[in-house]
Amino acid sequence: MKKSAKKELRKSKKRAQKNKNIKLTIKYLERKLKRAIEQKNKTDAQDIFKKLQKKIDKAAKTGVFKKNKASRKKSRWSRKINQL
């Protein structure tokens, strides 16, 4: 195996781990938001949604999610919050 191939493998693993951490953070915030919506706590839901929206936008910008998926996630969560 060439030296450059080994380096690309290391980089690939590092990127995969970083992307996984971002996705886990987003899932955590989504669970938190879901709980707030179920408890009909609009102020908490809006605060969590702001944080979630920021994370989703950044994930789309860095290529963790495609922009349409990010847009769809934000749209669905905002619709649920507006129904409260």
N, C-alpha and C positions, 0 to 999 in steps of 0.2 A: 504494500500500500504506500502510495506516495505521501510525502510530507504534507502537501497542500490538501490532499484528500482527508487526512487525519484532522487537519485544522478545520476543514469544512464540517466534519462530523461533530467536532467540539462546538463549533458555532451553532450548528443545527440543534444540538441538544440544549444548549443554553437558551436559544430562541424559543424552542418548544416549551421549556420550563417556564419562561417568562410569560408566554401566551397562556399557559395553563393557569398560572397564578392570577392573571387578569380575568380569565373566565370564571375562576372560583370566586373572586371578589364580587363579580357581577351577579353570580348565582346567589351569593350570600345576601347581597342588597335586595335582590328580587324576593327572596324568602322573607326578609324583614318587611319589605313593602307589602307583600301579600298578607302578612299578619296584621299590619296596620290597617289595611283595607277591610279585612274580616272583622276587626274590632271597631270599624267605622270611625277611626281616628284620623280625620282629614288633615289636621295640621302636621302630625307626625308623618303621614303618608306623603304630603307635599315636600317636607324636608328631605325625606329619604329619596323621593323621586328626583330632586335636584342633584343629589349626590350620584344617583344611578345614571341619570342623564349625562352627567359629566364623564363618568367612567365609560359609558357606552360610546359616546362621541370620540373619546380618546382611543378606544379599542378599534373603532372604525377607521380612524385616521392612521393608526399604526398597522392596520391590515389584519387584526385579529378577527374582526367581523367585516363582512362586506357592507357597503353603505346602506343598501336596501334592507338588510337584516337589522341593522342598527335603527334605521328609521321605523321599521315595523315594530320592533320592541318598544321604542319610545311611544309610538302612537297607541299601541294596545294598553300600555300602562297608564298613559294620560287619560284615555277613555274610561278606564276603570276608576281612576281617581275622580274624574268629573261626574261619574254616576253617584258618588257618595252624597 
